[in-house]
Amino acid sequence: MPKQILDAPSGPQPIGAYSIATEANGFVFLSGQLAIDPLTNAPVIGDVAVQAEQVMANIKAILDDIGLTLDDVVKTTIFLADIGDFPVVNKIYGDYFDSGKPARSTVQAGGLPGGYEVEIDLIAAR
């Protein structure tokens, strides 16, 4: 199956030269999601907990748009501006995955675009 660009109108629209999601060979690759309000495409202002909630809500909405759920996610990567925020983000993230938690990596990034505190990308299987 050749690469296909997926549209997800319920999520924030790309703010750079990338697609919100692509699919190839039964795998969906979701670009890193930031705390962006999908209705206005403006940053959601708040601490790391507020941002993590928005990121996870965006991910859930995007997956829904493309016919998937969080249960289809096989791998995530969490990027944190400060690894000290791990416990807060881990709790919020964990609340979204009821069962079958995906494989995950968490790294401290030197800095995230726009001064955001958290970014999450993922791979899902159709």
Secondary structure, 3 states (H helix, E strand, C coil): CCCEEECCCCCCCCCCCCCCEEEECCEEEEEEECCECCCCCCECCCCHHHHHHHHHHHHHHHHHHCCCCHHHEEEEEEEECCHHHHHHHHHHHHHHCCCCCCEEEEEECCCCHHHCCEEEEEEEEC
